[in-house]
Amino acid sequence: MKNYIFLSTVWLISALSLSGQNAVPAIVIHGGAGTIERGMMTDSAEAEIRAALQAALDVGYTTMENGGSALEAVAAAIGVLEDAPQFNAGRGAVMTSEGRHELDASVMDGSNLNAGAVAGVTTVKNPLRAAIAVMEKSPHVLLSGAGAETFAREQGLEQVENDYFTVPRIRKRYDAMNKDQGQLTPAEKEVSKFGTVGAVAVDSNGNIAAGTSTGGMMNKRFGRIGDSPLIGAGTYADNATCGVSCTGHGEYFIRIGVAKDVADQMEYGGKTLEQATRYTIHSKLTDMKGGGGLIALDADGNISMEFNTSGMYRGFKNENESKVEIYKEE
Ligand code: ASP
């Protein structure tokens, strides 16, 4: 009898640690990488961006403190950033060459490698919610265009007119690029950022989830789709390695398969999260002359935020620390 109790206790302890029951929750987010330098932004614009990033971190972290999963934390944090007009996702998304908005998003659950994504949606208010619905309520991984809209409608997700996504800052930029060149101030001309949003979280069960949402690239044409809705390129999550969300010039991220590249280096090369992310961004991406960055974390709560541009809107929160950063040197 004694032996039995001893064995079951041992079993219980190892089962708990195997399933990561004692993991410490953490969340990391980004709001896009690009040419973001001090002095280019007004103090009030910078304060608004920092406040929105902090709000997203707080909502995501609190979700997990209250017992929510990493997936729920990612959904909550990205929802805040999609609704904030400062970022290129949801409201505030960039415009296509036709002056409209086509949005992409994806999500991955590292506990079972399930994933969902939408590409080129035009009326779904929160595209990340649609990506989660694809993952949970359809047999597919990636839905695009009109089909994705119909699916989102059937799932009861909130719909908006396409111009809901338009904000004056983006309209002005679009007009300057397409109609009246020269209407931007020198500072506005300088600002070139990709602005996608993303979140990666690990919850107390050791489950990792990652999500990314974007309007894509300004002036994109012909139904162009970037890396953000592509699992393995813009987003990846696997409890055994890490979760990753990317931002940058999508064409490069697709060709490298950036998010999966990080996970593969850990799985097959035995690298740490930091070694893997640094190699992918500062060797592979930089050698190809692609610009951008990523956020990532592993089941132990190690966090990485790497980029090869002058700035990346980013932040993380865990039990010890909460930080929001914009520039290379903070
Ligand atoms: N990666 C996105 C795309 O190429 C853009 C971005 O990160 O802002 O669509």
py3Dmol code that shows the C-alpha trace and the ligand (Angstrom):
import py3Dmol

protein = """\
ATOM      1  CA  MET A   1       0.000   0.000   0.000  1.00  0.00           C
ATOM      2  CA  LYS A   2       2.818   2.377   1.031  1.00  0.00           C
ATOM      3  CA  ASN A   3       4.608   1.580  -2.222  1.00  0.00           C
ATOM      4  CA  TYR A   4       1.493   2.309  -4.171  1.00  0.00           C
ATOM      5  CA  ILE A   5       1.069   5.719  -2.552  1.00  0.00           C
ATOM      6  CA  PHE A   6       4.741   6.506  -3.129  1.00  0.00           C
ATOM      7  CA  LEU A   7       4.565   5.488  -6.797  1.00  0.00           C
ATOM      8  CA  SER A   8       1.409   7.449  -7.460  1.00  0.00           C
ATOM      9  CA  THR A   9       2.899  10.525  -5.839  1.00  0.00           C
ATOM     10  CA  VAL A  10       5.969  10.216  -8.054  1.00  0.00           C
ATOM     11  CA  TRP A  11       3.720   9.728 -11.051  1.00  0.00           C
ATOM     12  CA  LEU A  12       1.641  12.766 -10.172  1.00  0.00           C
ATOM     13  CA  ILE A  13       4.699  14.986  -9.719  1.00  0.00           C
ATOM     14  CA  SER A  14       6.203  13.944 -13.050  1.00  0.00           C
ATOM     15  CA  ALA A  15       2.867  14.262 -14.846  1.00  0.00           C
ATOM     16  CA  LEU A  16       2.521  17.783 -13.462  1.00  0.00           C
ATOM     17  CA  SER A  17       5.981  18.805 -14.555  1.00  0.00           C
ATOM     18  CA  LEU A  18       5.629  17.097 -17.949  1.00  0.00           C
ATOM     19  CA  SER A  19       2.439  18.961 -18.687  1.00  0.00           C
ATOM     20  CA  GLY A  20       4.119  22.109 -17.428  1.00  0.00           C
ATOM     21  CA  GLN A  21       1.464  22.661 -14.746  1.00  0.00           C
ATOM     22  CA  ASN A  22       3.895  24.861 -12.855  1.00  0.00           C
ATOM     23  CA  ALA A  23       4.861  27.091 -15.750  1.00  0.00           C
ATOM     24  CA  VAL A  24       4.856  30.802 -15.086  1.00  0.00           C
ATOM     25  CA  PRO A  25       2.627  32.855 -17.422  1.00  0.00           C
ATOM     26  CA  ALA A  26       4.277  35.365 -19.728  1.00  0.00           C
ATOM     27  CA  ILE A  27       3.218  37.382 -22.742  1.00  0.00           C
ATOM     28  CA  VAL A  28       5.160  39.245 -25.419  1.00  0.00           C
ATOM     29  CA  ILE A  29       3.641  41.518 -28.071  1.00  0.00           C
ATOM     30  CA  HIS A  30       4.670  43.612 -31.067  1.00  0.00           C
ATOM     31  CA  GLY A  31       3.038  46.453 -32.970  1.00  0.00           C
ATOM     32  CA  GLY A  32       5.296  46.379 -36.019  1.00  0.00           C
ATOM     33  CA  ALA A  33       8.912  46.987 -37.005  1.00  0.00           C
ATOM     34  CA  GLY A  34      10.428  49.539 -39.376  1.00  0.00           C
ATOM     35  CA  THR A  35      12.141  52.894 -39.564  1.00  0.00           C
ATOM     36  CA  ILE A  36      11.044  54.195 -36.199  1.00  0.00           C
ATOM     37  CA  GLU A  37      13.478  56.741 -34.800  1.00  0.00           C
ATOM     38  CA  ARG A  38      13.478  59.238 -31.967  1.00  0.00           C
ATOM     39  CA  GLY A  39      12.355  62.653 -33.097  1.00  0.00           C
ATOM     40  CA  MET A  40      10.194  61.282 -35.905  1.00  0.00           C
ATOM     41  CA  MET A  41       7.140  61.044 -33.717  1.00  0.00           C
ATOM     42  CA  THR A  42       5.384  63.665 -31.661  1.00  0.00           C
ATOM     43  CA  ASP A  43       5.424  63.104 -27.914  1.00  0.00           C
ATOM     44  CA  SER A  44       1.678  62.582 -27.889  1.00  0.00           C
ATOM     45  CA  ALA A  45       1.791  59.980 -30.710  1.00  0.00           C
ATOM     46  CA  GLU A  46       4.534  58.125 -28.851  1.00  0.00           C
ATOM     47  CA  ALA A  47       2.570  58.247 -25.592  1.00  0.00           C
ATOM     48  CA  GLU A  48      -0.523  56.849 -27.315  1.00  0.00           C
ATOM     49  CA  ILE A  49       1.457  53.986 -28.819  1.00  0.00           C
ATOM     50  CA  ARG A  50       3.083  53.119 -25.503  1.00  0.00           C
ATOM     51  CA  ALA A  51      -0.314  53.251 -23.764  1.00  0.00           C
ATOM     52  CA  ALA A  52      -1.922  50.953 -26.351  1.00  0.00           C
ATOM     53  CA  LEU A  53       0.933  48.441 -26.061  1.00  0.00           C
ATOM     54  CA  GLN A  54       0.671  48.527 -22.263  1.00  0.00           C
ATOM     55  CA  ALA A  55      -3.106  48.045 -22.422  1.00  0.00           C
ATOM     56  CA  ALA A  56      -2.656  45.007 -24.687  1.00  0.00           C
ATOM     57  CA  LEU A  57      -0.044  43.500 -22.354  1.00  0.00           C
ATOM     58  CA  ASP A  58      -2.206  44.092 -19.287  1.00  0.00           C
ATOM     59  CA  VAL A  59      -5.326  42.584 -20.848  1.00  0.00           C
ATOM     60  CA  GLY A  60      -3.417  39.528 -22.073  1.00  0.00           C
ATOM     61  CA  TYR A  61      -1.579  38.935 -18.804  1.00  0.00           C
ATOM     62  CA  THR A  62      -4.672  39.446 -16.647  1.00  0.00           C
ATOM     63  CA  THR A  63      -6.537  36.942 -18.807  1.00  0.00           C
ATOM     64  CA  MET A  64      -4.003  34.291 -17.782  1.00  0.00           C
ATOM     65  CA  GLU A  65      -3.871  35.422 -14.141  1.00  0.00           C
ATOM     66  CA  ASN A  66      -7.614  34.827 -14.066  1.00  0.00           C
ATOM     67  CA  GLY A  67      -7.145  31.275 -15.325  1.00  0.00           C
ATOM     68  CA  GLY A  68      -7.465  31.926 -19.055  1.00  0.00           C
ATOM     69  CA  SER A  69      -5.339  30.067 -21.580  1.00  0.00           C
ATOM     70  CA  ALA A  70      -2.429  31.371 -23.630  1.00  0.00           C
ATOM     71  CA  LEU A  71      -4.737  31.341 -26.643  1.00  0.00           C
ATOM     72  CA  GLU A  72      -7.280  33.522 -24.833  1.00  0.00           C
ATOM     73  CA  ALA A  73      -4.501  35.882 -23.762  1.00  0.00           C
ATOM     74  CA  VAL A  74      -3.255  36.209 -27.348  1.00  0.00           C
ATOM     75  CA  ALA A  75      -6.803  36.860 -28.593  1.00  0.00           C
ATOM     76  CA  ALA A  76      -7.410  39.516 -25.935  1.00  0.00           C
ATOM     77  CA  ALA A  77      -4.102  41.334 -26.495  1.00  0.00           C
ATOM     78  CA  ILE A  78      -4.402  41.347 -30.280  1.00  0.00           C
ATOM     79  CA  GLY A  79      -8.034  42.508 -30.024  1.00  0.00           C
ATOM     80  CA  VAL A  80      -6.823  45.643 -28.211  1.00  0.00           C
ATOM     81  CA  LEU A  81      -4.160  46.325 -30.857  1.00  0.00           C
ATOM     82  CA  GLU A  82      -6.572  45.700 -33.766  1.00  0.00           C
ATOM     83  CA  ASP A  83      -8.991  48.256 -32.298  1.00  0.00           C
ATOM     84  CA  ALA A  84      -6.230  50.830 -31.666  1.00  0.00           C
ATOM     85  CA  PRO A  85      -5.811  53.138 -34.693  1.00  0.00           C
ATOM     86  CA  GLN A  86      -2.041  53.430 -34.215  1.00  0.00           C
ATOM     87  CA  PHE A  87      -1.224  50.043 -35.741  1.00  0.00           C
ATOM     88  CA  ASN A  88      -1.471  48.434 -39.139  1.00  0.00           C
ATOM     89  CA  ALA A  89      -4.111  45.879 -38.151  1.00  0.00           C
ATOM     90  CA  GLY A  90      -7.876  46.180 -37.859  1.00  0.00           C
ATOM     91  CA  ARG A  91      -8.683  49.912 -37.541  1.00  0.00           C
ATOM     92  CA  GLY A  92      -5.594  51.784 -38.802  1.00  0.00           C
ATOM     93  CA  ALA A  93      -4.696  49.168 -41.429  1.00  0.00           C
ATOM     94  CA  VAL A  94      -2.821  50.321 -44.527  1.00  0.00           C
ATOM     95  CA  MET A  95      -4.535  50.573 -47.915  1.00  0.00           C
ATOM     96  CA  THR A  96      -4.280  48.597 -51.106  1.00  0.00           C
ATOM     97  CA  SER A  97      -3.427  50.396 -54.361  1.00  0.00           C
ATOM     98  CA  GLU A  98      -7.194  50.650 -54.865  1.00  0.00           C
ATOM     99  CA  GLY A  99      -7.654  52.558 -51.607  1.00  0.00           C
ATOM    100  CA  ARG A 100      -9.288  49.714 -49.706  1.00  0.00           C
ATOM    101  CA  HIS A 101      -8.295  47.490 -46.818  1.00  0.00           C
ATOM    102  CA  GLU A 102      -7.567  43.769 -47.097  1.00  0.00           C
ATOM    103  CA  LEU A 103      -6.669  42.168 -43.802  1.00  0.00           C
ATOM    104  CA  ASP A 104      -4.746  39.001 -42.931  1.00  0.00           C
ATOM    105  CA  ALA A 105      -4.438  37.142 -39.622  1.00  0.00           C
ATOM    106  CA  SER A 106      -3.368  33.798 -38.206  1.00  0.00           C
ATOM    107  CA  VAL A 107      -3.207  31.952 -34.918  1.00  0.00           C
ATOM    108  CA  MET A 108      -1.588  28.752 -33.663  1.00  0.00           C
ATOM    109  CA  ASP A 109      -2.105  26.652 -30.551  1.00  0.00           C
ATOM    110  CA  GLY A 110       1.198  25.088 -29.502  1.00  0.00           C
ATOM    111  CA  SER A 111      -0.480  22.440 -27.337  1.00  0.00           C
ATOM    112  CA  ASN A 112      -1.889  20.530 -30.321  1.00  0.00           C
ATOM    113  CA  LEU A 113      -0.426  22.302 -33.390  1.00  0.00           C
ATOM    114  CA  ASN A 114      -3.900  23.422 -34.453  1.00  0.00           C
ATOM    115  CA  ALA A 115      -3.934  26.590 -36.511  1.00  0.00           C
ATOM    116  CA  GLY A 116      -6.321  28.945 -38.286  1.00  0.00           C
ATOM    117  CA  ALA A 117      -5.964  31.912 -40.623  1.00  0.00           C
ATOM    118  CA  VAL A 118      -7.806  34.344 -42.882  1.00  0.00           C
ATOM    119  CA  ALA A 119      -6.410  36.327 -45.806  1.00  0.00           C
ATOM    120  CA  GLY A 120      -7.776  39.290 -47.731  1.00  0.00           C
ATOM    121  CA  VAL A 121     -10.830  39.912 -45.551  1.00  0.00           C
ATOM    122  CA  THR A 122     -12.471  43.322 -45.915  1.00  0.00           C
ATOM    123  CA  THR A 123     -15.357  43.520 -43.434  1.00  0.00           C
ATOM    124  CA  VAL A 124     -14.342  41.417 -40.419  1.00  0.00           C
ATOM    125  CA  LYS A 125     -13.767  43.861 -37.570  1.00  0.00           C
ATOM    126  CA  ASN A 126     -11.281  41.644 -35.715  1.00  0.00           C
ATOM    127  CA  PRO A 127      -9.537  39.318 -38.171  1.00  0.00           C
ATOM    128  CA  LEU A 128      -7.751  37.402 -35.409  1.00  0.00           C
ATOM    129  CA  ARG A 129     -11.149  36.279 -34.080  1.00  0.00           C
ATOM    130  CA  ALA A 130     -11.923  34.952 -37.567  1.00  0.00           C
ATOM    131  CA  ALA A 131      -8.599  33.058 -37.601  1.00  0.00           C
ATOM    132  CA  ILE A 132      -9.499  31.466 -34.253  1.00  0.00           C
ATOM    133  CA  ALA A 133     -12.940  30.512 -35.615  1.00  0.00           C
ATOM    134  CA  VAL A 134     -11.295  28.867 -38.653  1.00  0.00           C
ATOM    135  CA  MET A 135      -9.089  26.879 -36.264  1.00  0.00           C
ATOM    136  CA  GLU A 136     -11.874  25.868 -33.886  1.00  0.00           C
ATOM    137  CA  LYS A 137     -14.978  25.665 -36.080  1.00  0.00           C
ATOM    138  CA  SER A 138     -13.812  24.533 -39.515  1.00  0.00           C
ATOM    139  CA  PRO A 139     -11.835  21.589 -40.876  1.00  0.00           C
ATOM    140  CA  HIS A 140      -9.488  24.033 -42.649  1.00  0.00           C
ATOM    141  CA  VAL A 141      -6.467  26.137 -41.746  1.00  0.00           C
ATOM    142  CA  LEU A 142      -6.606  29.103 -44.143  1.00  0.00           C
ATOM    143  CA  LEU A 143      -9.683  30.761 -45.673  1.00  0.00           C
ATOM    144  CA  SER A 144      -9.447  33.709 -48.045  1.00  0.00           C
ATOM    145  CA  GLY A 145     -11.507  36.531 -49.554  1.00  0.00           C
ATOM    146  CA  ALA A 146     -15.259  36.200 -49.996  1.00  0.00           C
ATOM    147  CA  GLY A 147     -15.344  32.672 -48.551  1.00  0.00           C
ATOM    148  CA  ALA A 148     -13.633  33.827 -45.383  1.00  0.00           C
ATOM    149  CA  GLU A 149     -16.145  36.697 -45.079  1.00  0.00           C
ATOM    150  CA  THR A 150     -19.095  34.314 -45.426  1.00  0.00           C
ATOM    151  CA  PHE A 151     -17.598  31.973 -42.849  1.00  0.00           C
ATOM    152  CA  ALA A 152     -16.983  34.845 -40.407  1.00  0.00           C
ATOM    153  CA  ARG A 153     -20.563  36.061 -40.878  1.00  0.00           C
ATOM    154  CA  GLU A 154     -21.934  32.551 -40.261  1.00  0.00           C
ATOM    155  CA  GLN A 155     -19.867  32.417 -37.066  1.00  0.00           C
ATOM    156  CA  GLY A 156     -21.547  35.611 -35.888  1.00  0.00           C
ATOM    157  CA  LEU A 157     -18.340  37.673 -35.865  1.00  0.00           C
ATOM    158  CA  GLU A 158     -18.744  41.440 -35.922  1.00  0.00           C
ATOM    159  CA  GLN A 159     -18.819  42.936 -39.447  1.00  0.00           C
ATOM    160  CA  VAL A 160     -18.050  46.543 -40.394  1.00  0.00           C
ATOM    161  CA  GLU A 161     -17.963  48.630 -43.558  1.00  0.00           C
ATOM    162  CA  ASN A 162     -14.529  48.632 -45.171  1.00  0.00           C
ATOM    163  CA  ASP A 163     -14.007  52.335 -44.413  1.00  0.00           C
ATOM    164  CA  TYR A 164     -14.247  51.605 -40.674  1.00  0.00           C
ATOM    165  CA  PHE A 165     -10.554  50.627 -40.986  1.00  0.00           C
ATOM    166  CA  THR A 166      -9.525  53.984 -42.541  1.00  0.00           C
ATOM    167  CA  VAL A 167      -7.803  56.505 -40.288  1.00  0.00           C
ATOM    168  CA  PRO A 168      -6.648  60.002 -41.396  1.00  0.00           C
ATOM    169  CA  ARG A 169      -2.932  59.223 -40.980  1.00  0.00           C
ATOM    170  CA  ILE A 170      -3.117  56.316 -43.443  1.00  0.00           C
ATOM    171  CA  ARG A 171      -5.463  58.145 -45.839  1.00  0.00           C
ATOM    172  CA  LYS A 172      -2.997  61.030 -45.975  1.00  0.00           C
ATOM    173  CA  ARG A 173      -0.126  58.695 -46.707  1.00  0.00           C
ATOM    174  CA  TYR A 174      -2.109  56.883 -49.379  1.00  0.00           C
ATOM    175  CA  ASP A 175      -3.052  60.179 -51.053  1.00  0.00           C
ATOM    176  CA  ALA A 176       0.533  61.397 -50.953  1.00  0.00           C
ATOM    177  CA  MET A 177       1.784  58.189 -52.548  1.00  0.00           C
ATOM    178  CA  ASN A 178      -0.925  57.983 -55.181  1.00  0.00           C
ATOM    179  CA  LYS A 179      -2.369  61.436 -55.804  1.00  0.00           C
ATOM    180  CA  ASP A 180      -0.594  64.495 -54.548  1.00  0.00           C
ATOM    181  CA  GLN A 181       3.092  63.625 -54.016  1.00  0.00           C
ATOM    182  CA  GLY A 182       4.803  66.076 -51.699  1.00  0.00           C
ATOM    183  CA  GLN A 183       1.978  66.622 -49.227  1.00  0.00           C
ATOM    184  CA  LEU A 184       3.751  64.799 -46.428  1.00  0.00           C
ATOM    185  CA  THR A 185       6.043  66.600 -44.008  1.00  0.00           C
ATOM    186  CA  PRO A 186       9.688  65.419 -44.124  1.00  0.00           C
ATOM    187  CA  ALA A 187       9.137  63.528 -40.868  1.00  0.00           C
ATOM    188  CA  GLU A 188       6.053  61.780 -42.238  1.00  0.00           C
ATOM    189  CA  LYS A 189       7.972  60.796 -45.374  1.00  0.00           C
ATOM    190  CA  GLU A 190      10.683  59.266 -43.252  1.00  0.00           C
ATOM    191  CA  VAL A 191       8.365  57.103 -41.216  1.00  0.00           C
ATOM    192  CA  SER A 192       8.313  53.746 -42.844  1.00  0.00           C
ATOM    193  CA  LYS A 193       7.027  51.029 -40.634  1.00  0.00           C
ATOM    194  CA  PHE A 194       5.278  47.812 -41.242  1.00  0.00           C
ATOM    195  CA  GLY A 195       3.017  48.091 -38.173  1.00  0.00           C
ATOM    196  CA  THR A 196       1.561  44.598 -38.006  1.00  0.00           C
ATOM    197  CA  VAL A 197       0.534  43.391 -34.534  1.00  0.00           C
ATOM    198  CA  GLY A 198       1.231  40.093 -32.821  1.00  0.00           C
ATOM    199  CA  ALA A 199       1.251  38.319 -29.482  1.00  0.00           C
ATOM    200  CA  VAL A 200       2.786  35.163 -28.068  1.00  0.00           C
ATOM    201  CA  ALA A 201       1.900  33.814 -24.625  1.00  0.00           C
ATOM    202  CA  VAL A 202       2.644  30.881 -22.363  1.00  0.00           C
ATOM    203  CA  ASP A 203       0.129  30.003 -19.655  1.00  0.00           C
ATOM    204  CA  SER A 204       0.477  28.218 -16.315  1.00  0.00           C
ATOM    205  CA  ASN A 205      -0.060  24.851 -18.029  1.00  0.00           C
ATOM    206  CA  GLY A 206       2.963  25.457 -20.222  1.00  0.00           C
ATOM    207  CA  ASN A 207       0.795  25.895 -23.299  1.00  0.00           C
ATOM    208  CA  ILE A 208       2.074  28.343 -25.886  1.00  0.00           C
ATOM    209  CA  ALA A 209      -0.069  30.260 -28.394  1.00  0.00           C
ATOM    210  CA  ALA A 210       0.906  32.789 -31.060  1.00  0.00           C
ATOM    211  CA  GLY A 211      -1.109  35.141 -33.272  1.00  0.00           C
ATOM    212  CA  THR A 212      -0.500  37.842 -35.875  1.00  0.00           C
ATOM    213  CA  SER A 213      -2.848  40.361 -37.530  1.00  0.00           C
ATOM    214  CA  THR A 214      -2.129  42.903 -40.288  1.00  0.00           C
ATOM    215  CA  GLY A 215      -3.336  45.131 -43.082  1.00  0.00           C
ATOM    216  CA  GLY A 216      -0.293  43.961 -45.069  1.00  0.00           C
ATOM    217  CA  MET A 217       1.882  46.367 -47.055  1.00  0.00           C
ATOM    218  CA  MET A 218       0.824  49.858 -48.164  1.00  0.00           C
ATOM    219  CA  ASN A 219      -0.292  50.052 -51.815  1.00  0.00           C
ATOM    220  CA  LYS A 220      -0.272  46.263 -52.227  1.00  0.00           C
ATOM    221  CA  ARG A 221      -1.798  45.047 -55.491  1.00  0.00           C
ATOM    222  CA  PHE A 222      -3.429  42.050 -57.143  1.00  0.00           C
ATOM    223  CA  GLY A 223      -4.690  40.402 -53.967  1.00  0.00           C
ATOM    224  CA  ARG A 224      -1.182  40.286 -52.495  1.00  0.00           C
ATOM    225  CA  ILE A 225      -0.930  38.192 -49.334  1.00  0.00           C
ATOM    226  CA  GLY A 226       2.028  38.466 -46.969  1.00  0.00           C
ATOM    227  CA  ASP A 227       3.543  36.226 -44.335  1.00  0.00           C
ATOM    228  CA  SER A 228       1.155  37.138 -41.514  1.00  0.00           C
ATOM    229  CA  PRO A 229      -1.606  34.621 -42.350  1.00  0.00           C
ATOM    230  CA  LEU A 230       0.881  31.892 -43.295  1.00  0.00           C
ATOM    231  CA  ILE A 231       1.617  29.352 -40.581  1.00  0.00           C
ATOM    232  CA  GLY A 232       5.369  28.791 -40.440  1.00  0.00           C
ATOM    233  CA  ALA A 233       6.153  32.163 -42.029  1.00  0.00           C
ATOM    234  CA  GLY A 234       4.491  34.869 -39.897  1.00  0.00           C
ATOM    235  CA  THR A 235       3.221  32.731 -37.009  1.00  0.00           C
ATOM    236  CA  TYR A 236       4.155  29.464 -35.349  1.00  0.00           C
ATOM    237  CA  ALA A 237       3.646  27.774 -31.957  1.00  0.00           C
ATOM    238  CA  ASP A 238       4.723  24.439 -30.552  1.00  0.00           C
ATOM    239  CA  ASN A 239       4.891  23.745 -26.798  1.00  0.00           C
ATOM    240  CA  ALA A 240       8.022  21.659 -27.422  1.00  0.00           C
ATOM    241  CA  THR A 241       9.986  24.591 -28.799  1.00  0.00           C
ATOM    242  CA  CYS A 242       8.499  28.082 -28.893  1.00  0.00           C
ATOM    243  CA  GLY A 243       5.867  30.497 -30.184  1.00  0.00           C
ATOM    244  CA  VAL A 244       6.731  33.173 -32.753  1.00  0.00           C
ATOM    245  CA  SER A 245       4.973  36.162 -34.360  1.00  0.00           C
ATOM    246  CA  CYS A 246       6.691  38.181 -37.083  1.00  0.00           C
ATOM    247  CA  THR A 247       6.524  41.649 -38.592  1.00  0.00           C
ATOM    248  CA  GLY A 248       8.357  43.028 -41.584  1.00  0.00           C
ATOM    249  CA  HIS A 249       8.624  42.781 -45.335  1.00  0.00           C
ATOM    250  CA  GLY A 250       6.466  39.686 -45.807  1.00  0.00           C
ATOM    251  CA  GLU A 251       7.968  38.510 -49.077  1.00  0.00           C
ATOM    252  CA  TYR A 252      11.257  37.759 -47.264  1.00  0.00           C
ATOM    253  CA  PHE A 253       9.552  36.178 -44.279  1.00  0.00           C
ATOM    254  CA  ILE A 254       7.669  33.809 -46.577  1.00  0.00           C
ATOM    255  CA  ARG A 255      10.793  32.729 -48.425  1.00  0.00           C
ATOM    256  CA  ILE A 256      12.720  32.028 -45.229  1.00  0.00           C
ATOM    257  CA  GLY A 257       9.749  30.559 -43.385  1.00  0.00           C
ATOM    258  CA  VAL A 258      10.887  32.702 -40.469  1.00  0.00           C
ATOM    259  CA  ALA A 259       8.634  31.512 -37.643  1.00  0.00           C
ATOM    260  CA  LYS A 260       9.216  27.805 -38.313  1.00  0.00           C
ATOM    261  CA  ASP A 261      12.909  28.440 -38.927  1.00  0.00           C
ATOM    262  CA  VAL A 262      13.243  29.567 -35.304  1.00  0.00           C
ATOM    263  CA  ALA A 263      11.380  26.515 -33.971  1.00  0.00           C
ATOM    264  CA  ASP A 264      13.386  24.147 -36.207  1.00  0.00           C
ATOM    265  CA  GLN A 265      16.723  25.433 -34.978  1.00  0.00           C
ATOM    266  CA  MET A 266      15.588  24.663 -31.440  1.00  0.00           C
ATOM    267  CA  GLU A 267      14.166  21.249 -32.330  1.00  0.00           C
ATOM    268  CA  TYR A 268      16.871  19.948 -34.659  1.00  0.00           C
ATOM    269  CA  GLY A 269      19.849  22.120 -33.749  1.00  0.00           C
ATOM    270  CA  GLY A 270      19.438  22.242 -29.982  1.00  0.00           C
ATOM    271  CA  LYS A 271      19.708  26.038 -29.970  1.00  0.00           C
ATOM    272  CA  THR A 272      18.251  28.225 -27.253  1.00  0.00           C
ATOM    273  CA  LEU A 273      15.407  30.597 -28.133  1.00  0.00           C
ATOM    274  CA  GLU A 274      17.786  33.542 -28.165  1.00  0.00           C
ATOM    275  CA  GLN A 275      20.384  31.838 -30.373  1.00  0.00           C
ATOM    276  CA  ALA A 276      17.688  30.770 -32.846  1.00  0.00           C
ATOM    277  CA  THR A 277      15.932  34.139 -33.128  1.00  0.00           C
ATOM    278  CA  ARG A 278      19.190  36.039 -33.437  1.00  0.00           C
ATOM    279  CA  TYR A 279      20.410  33.787 -36.239  1.00  0.00           C
ATOM    280  CA  THR A 280      17.163  33.999 -38.209  1.00  0.00           C
ATOM    281  CA  ILE A 281      16.892  37.783 -38.000  1.00  0.00           C
ATOM    282  CA  HIS A 282      20.514  38.930 -37.999  1.00  0.00           C
ATOM    283  CA  SER A 283      21.977  36.340 -40.364  1.00  0.00           C
ATOM    284  CA  LYS A 284      19.301  34.898 -42.631  1.00  0.00           C
ATOM    285  CA  LEU A 285      16.909  37.855 -42.974  1.00  0.00           C
ATOM    286  CA  THR A 286      19.614  40.505 -42.950  1.00  0.00           C
ATOM    287  CA  ASP A 287      21.740  38.637 -45.530  1.00  0.00           C
ATOM    288  CA  MET A 288      18.722  38.647 -47.851  1.00  0.00           C
ATOM    289  CA  LYS A 289      18.302  42.380 -47.162  1.00  0.00           C
ATOM    290  CA  GLY A 290      14.851  41.848 -45.709  1.00  0.00           C
ATOM    291  CA  GLY A 291      13.697  44.221 -42.969  1.00  0.00           C
ATOM    292  CA  GLY A 292      11.691  43.297 -39.910  1.00  0.00           C
ATOM    293  CA  GLY A 293      11.608  41.496 -36.626  1.00  0.00           C
ATOM    294  CA  LEU A 294       9.866  38.997 -34.435  1.00  0.00           C
ATOM    295  CA  ILE A 295       8.754  38.247 -30.909  1.00  0.00           C
ATOM    296  CA  ALA A 296       9.066  34.783 -29.404  1.00  0.00           C
ATOM    297  CA  LEU A 297       8.913  32.874 -26.149  1.00  0.00           C
ATOM    298  CA  ASP A 298       9.439  29.311 -24.970  1.00  0.00           C
ATOM    299  CA  ALA A 299       7.720  27.144 -22.362  1.00  0.00           C
ATOM    300  CA  ASP A 300      10.206  28.279 -19.678  1.00  0.00           C
ATOM    301  CA  GLY A 301       9.079  31.859 -20.221  1.00  0.00           C
ATOM    302  CA  ASN A 302      12.293  32.979 -21.986  1.00  0.00           C
ATOM    303  CA  ILE A 303      11.444  35.957 -24.179  1.00  0.00           C
ATOM    304  CA  SER A 304      13.059  37.233 -27.356  1.00  0.00           C
ATOM    305  CA  MET A 305      12.324  40.418 -29.329  1.00  0.00           C
ATOM    306  CA  GLU A 306      14.737  40.669 -32.292  1.00  0.00           C
ATOM    307  CA  PHE A 307      14.669  43.104 -35.226  1.00  0.00           C
ATOM    308  CA  ASN A 308      17.064  44.503 -37.821  1.00  0.00           C
ATOM    309  CA  THR A 309      15.203  47.784 -38.371  1.00  0.00           C
ATOM    310  CA  SER A 310      15.731  50.970 -36.371  1.00  0.00           C
ATOM    311  CA  GLY A 311      12.739  50.244 -34.185  1.00  0.00           C
ATOM    312  CA  MET A 312       9.976  47.829 -33.296  1.00  0.00           C
ATOM    313  CA  TYR A 313       6.934  48.524 -31.148  1.00  0.00           C
ATOM    314  CA  ARG A 314       7.140  45.797 -28.541  1.00  0.00           C
ATOM    315  CA  GLY A 315       6.648  44.759 -24.938  1.00  0.00           C
ATOM    316  CA  PHE A 316       6.435  41.860 -22.537  1.00  0.00           C
ATOM    317  CA  LYS A 317       5.017  41.042 -19.156  1.00  0.00           C
ATOM    318  CA  ASN A 318       5.703  38.254 -16.685  1.00  0.00           C
ATOM    319  CA  GLU A 319       5.527  37.861 -12.918  1.00  0.00           C
ATOM    320  CA  ASN A 320       8.664  39.982 -12.402  1.00  0.00           C
ATOM    321  CA  GLU A 321       8.602  42.618 -15.088  1.00  0.00           C
ATOM    322  CA  SER A 322       6.475  44.601 -17.519  1.00  0.00           C
ATOM    323  CA  LYS A 323       8.157  46.584 -20.275  1.00  0.00           C
ATOM    324  CA  VAL A 324       7.163  48.526 -23.400  1.00  0.00           C
ATOM    325  CA  GLU A 325       9.858  49.594 -25.881  1.00  0.00           C
ATOM    326  CA  ILE A 326      10.027  51.281 -29.287  1.00  0.00           C
ATOM    327  CA  TYR A 327      13.603  52.141 -30.262  1.00  0.00           C
ATOM    328  CA  LYS A 328      16.700  49.996 -30.567  1.00  0.00           C
ATOM    329  CA  GLU A 329      18.277  51.655 -27.553  1.00  0.00           C
ATOM    330  CA  GLU A 330      15.812  52.349 -24.731  1.00  0.00           C
TER     331      GLU A 330
END
"""
ligand_1 = """\
9
LIG
N 4.537 41.254 -42.574
C 3.430 42.033 -43.050
C 3.190 41.748 -44.502
O 4.140 41.607 -45.236
C 3.636 43.493 -42.885
C 4.021 43.923 -41.513
O 4.642 43.202 -40.761
O 3.658 45.026 -41.140
O 2.056 41.721 -44.898
"""
view = py3Dmol.view(width=600, height=400)
view.addModel(protein, "pdb")
view.setStyle({"model": 0}, {"cartoon": {"style": "trace"}})
view.addModel(ligand_1, "xyz")
view.setStyle({"model": 1}, {"stick": {}})
view.zoomTo()
view.show()
